[in-house]
Amino acid sequence: MIAFRLAAGLAAAALVFGGEATAKDLPKGGLTAKEVQAWLFESGYQAELDKDGDEPFIKSAADGVNFEVHLYDCEKDRCASIQLTAGFDVKDKMSVDEANAWNSDKRYVDCFIDEEGDPWFTYDINLSPGGTRESLDDDFQVWLSFLPDMKSHIGW
């Protein structure tokens, strides 16, 4: 009976502590635009690769909100960070007070107003050094969780 309890305890410990070893590391230096595109596809989202001049970015959407993924801190084609952005063309232009209210009440996702008075929301994600697929997925879930709040805040 003692041997059975010991074996059961070891098996439970392996389940609890063994999960850390399964984390999938991101490539050293971050991701390429094509790898970001593939990650979005694998996550179940559309991902259209586009360019702004020479700079690649990815167009996607969720919860009725179009957003873009821009790549930063790049060496060659591998980028150490990305920024998720969503801009809204609104009829009633956002005031500075409304943008400031968002920024003072919310963490993670920032709001700014463009030159036309339209709100933009941004979220930055570090991919390197030491990023994992699991941490990227978690950050993306944070972004997705804010989409309804963005729409509510601007009356979309």
Secondary structure as GFF3:
##gff-version 3
##sequence-region A 1 156
A	DSSP	alpha_helix	2	18	.	.	.	ID=ss1
A	DSSP	three_ten_helix	19	22	.	.	.	ID=ss2
A	DSSP	alpha_helix	33	42	.	.	.	ID=ss3
A	DSSP	beta_strand	48	52	.	.	.	ID=ss4
A	DSSP	beta_strand	55	62	.	.	.	ID=ss5
A	DSSP	beta_strand	65	75	.	.	.	ID=ss6
A	DSSP	beta_strand	78	87	.	.	.	ID=ss7
A	DSSP	alpha_helix	96	105	.	.	.	ID=ss8
A	DSSP	beta_strand	110	113	.	.	.	ID=ss9
A	DSSP	beta_strand	119	126	.	.	.	ID=ss10
A	DSSP	alpha_helix	133	154	.	.	.	ID=ss11
###
